[in-house]
């Protein structure tokens, strides 16, 4: 029987979770729902019983008892139970962020000469689907916990009780579908004063950390994005950056300028104040006004240095901020699907809006690139180039192909060779000094399976890099991966070990969904990530060729994945046994869940991952791999081949760790309940094949790692998953009962949304 007490989790973390959990229990007990605390506690005890036994029969009985208790409750009581478990799982995440921040502070600065070069491209895709109020309140909880851990004192019960009461009343899931403007406001709120100060500090010591965003610029399949949203998104980040300047930088500048008593300094300060007023509202010709502001700040520093004898630190930070954000906005990455770049298309109007705003200054202070998604041939890129030329009168923005289809990845280098024949394209790349190429991880994995997609991406990067080297240009790879395993996520050192050197520096990638908040949770967490990137870029892991076994597994798993996903029985299973058919009930982002009216092919990668994460099967991450291994392991020398691949192939090692992580997080007994309750007509042979595939995938992971545990190098994480997972189960049980019904009341729709939010919070890295 597993130990009921943690063996590897830090004592400080478990104590913090226990303290806040106790306060949450008091909040639940004092809620307006009679008997709620007893219901929550009864179900919690069943989940502890589930966790602390290895008997499949006893676990099934614990789930059945919990399901009966939940079904006996009224819809209002079930909604309250769902909120209780969802809020608890969010609190666990907050406690983990706070404890990690505390430990990083204890460690202090670690001297290193390594410097990072990375660009975050922030996207919305809020798969945690939390309300702004919930996010704001729990951020305050996190700040309080960080402070209490640092002081060595217990958290202030009155403070936390107040915040948790507010969180309980505010709820977790947004009541309405967010607009693009709402998403822009949310992302701007992630740029807190401490985070912006940390970015300035990182830049000051030589790191190159930049921010971009797709919110307001990503038209691809999103009819709600146009020039108005483009303008609004830039305006949101302008407001946030101005708040930082006025609240953090200007007070000490004004105070010290007054102390200097110097007329020249005060006159230069007046010029800065006037220039700040001029950029308060983002409007046409803003580029010239921001240029005047930059000149005024430089003039103030010059005057201060001339009169006082030193540079003023806050003015220097202001200059650094303008270096990071030269337009005093987070620049957009514009994106549209191939074939939609005509002069009357919305993307052209969006570019015209950017051009008008940037007038008098560099266009790339407001937008950094035009990404052509679903690029198939050179003509797609040349069409976008013509649109940029028509709007801006030249090659003001780079044309970035997004290669994301399996067959396109195979000929990506050939497409670039073809477009290189165009003199205008060639000259623009030469003038810019690099050729940027975006690689789509999630759409590739949705079509090929995880292992095959990673091999295909590896090969495309290598071929593009070799071609670029042959013609004397530098490639810049834009990695379009999310946080989840199925969408290209993973540990930085593992990821970079599978890439050629040219794909590692600079490191540009999309930060999506809940990963935005995790990355920018605190300055310490951000700095830790930047330092990890710096270390890997300075001393990259060994890069080896893809082993023959890896390629064989990739080919076989791709064939199995495509055959399974393309079958009609599988599609019926997806519809019946997952939230697929109810996705339109969610308010988890402004972006449509599908492209056009298509079925599975039209389903975007994020909802695809969400469906299989909600059901706890995580099928998107392992489907086909086990089937491929079942065939290969019967052959002579399979054990020796897997040992050799583990020792010689970084991509295989990386994949094995990601597969093992997936196995650790998956909960087959919960999936069994989804399919038994919701897909009673599913073919037995299909279900048996999926079970065999999953089991063999687990065998592949263990053999590839050469251990009997899923996470041998991170036992604390495996233990964390073990403690966290059962507390997600009640939300699954509630969701299953809802999905079994054909018609929902408004209250049931809200309950469904609550379960999605809570399961996503518990599983993490869903997007």
Secondary structure, DSSP 8 states (H G I E B T S, - for coil): ---SS-SSS-HHHHHHHHHHHHHHHHHHHTSSSTTHHHHHHHHHHHHHHHHT---HHHHHHHHHHHHHHHHTS-HHHHHHHHHHHHHHHHHHHHHHHHHHHHHHHHH---------EEEEEE----TT-B-HHHHHHHHHHHHHHHHHHHHTS---HHHHHHHHHHHHHH-SB-SS---HHHHHHHHHHHS-HHHHHHHHHHHHTT-EEEEEE-TTTB-TT-TT-SHHHHHHHHHHHHHHHHHHIIIIIHHHHHHHHHHHT-HHHHHHHHHHHHHHHHTSS--TTHHHHHHHHHHHHHHHHHHHHHHHSS--HHHHHHHHHHHHSTTSS--EEEEEETT--STTSHHHHHHHHHHHHHTTS-GGGTEEEEEEET--SHHHHHHHHHHHHHHHSS--SEEEEEE-SHHHHHTHHHHHHHHHTSHHHHHHHHHHT-EEEEEEHHHHHHHH-HHHHHHHHHHHHHHHHHHHHHHT--EEEEEE--SSGGGT---HHHHHHTS-GGGTSSEEEEE-THHHHHHTS-HHHHHHHHHHHHHHHHS--------HHHHHHHHHHHHHHHHHHTSHHHHHHHHHHSGGGGGGG--S-SS-SBSTT-STTTB-HHHHHHHHHHTT--HHHHTTHHHHHHHHTTSTTHHHHHHHHHHH-HHHHHHHHHHHHHHHH--HHHHHHHHHHH-TTS-HHHHHHHHHHHHHHHHHHHHHHTSSSS-TT-HHHHHHHHHHHHHHHHHHHHHHHHHT-SS--HHHHHHHHHHHHHHHHHH----
